[in-house]
C-alpha cells in the first residue's frame, strides 16, 4: 500500500516519511481495501483544499506576485481519509451483517 508513496518520495521528493509510515501502518492493520479508499479520499480532500484555497486567494487578490509551488502536509488529510474509510467500511459491514440476520429465507 505504501509502495507508490515510497516511489514518489524517492523520485520526486514530495512525500515525507510520515506519510509513507502512516499509510503502511494502516495497510498492515486494516488490509488493502480500506487504506486504498482512505488514500483516495485523502488525496481528493487535499485537492479540494487546494482548489478552495486558490479560489480564496484569487478573490482576495493575494496572488499578485508569482509564488513558488505550495507544499501541503499530507498526514492530516491521510488521517481524515483513513477515519472516513474505516467508518464507511464498518457501517457497510454492520448493515450487511444485520441484513443477513433479519432476512428470512
Phi, psi and omega in degrees: 000319183274356183298317177298323178291324178295316178296317178295323179293324180284315185280314184268323181086012183263354182252129181275171180293327179294323177297316181293317181294318180296316180294319178296318179295318178294325177294322178290321184281315189259354182095210186259319189290313184296312178295328177294315177295320178295321178295317178295320177294319180297316179292326176293317177296320178296318178296317178298316178300316181296316181296315179297318180295320178293323177295318178296319179297321180289323178296317179277357179058043177270355183262035181290319181265136179295128181249160174283175183299142180269131178254134179245145174288137184269336186301315179299322179289323175298317180299312180296318179296319179293318179296316178298316182292323178295315179291326179294314179289327178294315179295320179295319179293320179293318180295321178293321179295315178295323178296320179292324181292321187259009176267124179260134185273000000 
